[in-house]
Amino acid sequence: MNLTTENSAGVAIVRVGESRMMYPLLADFSGAVAQLLASGSRKVLLDFTKVTYVDSATIGCLMDLYRQTTASGGTLKLAGVQKRVETMLTMTGAHNFLEMHPDEASAVRSFGS
């Protein structure tokens, strides 16, 4: 899976380089976020700028990651969500839990200090 992680201003950023997020990729994706949480990261940003499609399994995975992050006292946010992906998140109600920002910079700022 095409995925990179970095830390910026105390925010763990996971950049997804795949255009289509679907079931076969989710183990690597969720494992990367779980590893960040296990290492003590509490501010997690998922950069979905390159993602143009998500399936229902991906939405379920995002909700599970949201649950894991909040259970550990953290916050999970999304950045760069494309319109088609935003529509899927809205149709399923996931947008009620997953805070979305237009770009990475505004999302990092939203975490505060």
N, C-alpha and C positions, 0 to 999 in steps of 0.2 A: 504494500500500500504506500502511496506517495503522501507522506506525512512528516512534518517537522515540528519541533517544539522549541520554544525559547522563553526566556523570562525578560519582561520589560516592566520596569517600575513596580516590581512585586507581583506582577500578573503573569501567570503561566499561560502562554499563548500556544494553541495547537492549530497549526495551519494545515488544512486539508487540501491536497493538491489534486484530488480526483474530481472529475466532472460529474460522475455518477456515484452516489453513495448508496450501495445496496448490500444485501445480506452477506455475501462472501467477504466483504471488507470490514465488517463490524467488529470482529474479534480483535483485530489489530488496533482499530480505532478506540474501542472501549478500554482495551488493555493499556493503551498509552495514557488515557485520562486517569484510569485507576492507579497507574504507577505514579502520576503526578500527585494525586491525593495521598497515596501511601507515603510519599516523600515529604509531605507537609504542606503542599500548595493548597491554598484556600480560595484564591481568586483565579478562576479558570475561564479563559476566553477561547471559544472555538471560532476560528476564521474560516468562513464558508464562501469566501469570495469566488473561488473557482468551481464551486458545486452548483450544478444546474438542475440536478434531479435527485430526489430522495424517494426511497420506497417506504412502505409502512413499517418494515423492520427497523429502518433507520430512525424513524420517528419514535418507535418504541425504545430504541437504544438511547436516543437523546433524553427521553423521559427518565429512563433508568439512571443515566449519568447525572441528571438533575437531582434525582432522589439521593444518590450516593453523595453528591457534593454537598447538598444541604444537610444531610445526616452527619457529615463530618464538620459542620459549622462553616461551610464555604458557600461561594456564590459562583454560578455558572451562567455565562452570557454568550450570545452569538454576535458575530460581526460579518458584514458583507453578504447578507443573505439575499440571494437573487429572487426576483419576483415570483417565479414558478415555485421555488422552495418555500417562500413565505406564504403563498397560497395554500400549499399542502399543510403547513404548520397551523395556519388559521382554520382550515377546514376540519382539522382533527382536534382543535382546541389546545394544542401544545403551546400556542402563542401566549396563553394565559399564564404559563409557567416560565417560559424561556424568553428572557429579555433580549430584544434584538436591537442592534445599532447599525447605522449605515456603513461604517468603516471601522477599521481596527483602532485608529487613533481616538475616536470619540468613545469607543467601548472601553479602552484602557482608562481614559479620563473618568468615565462613569463609576469606576471602582473607588475613586477617591484615594486617599493616602492610607 
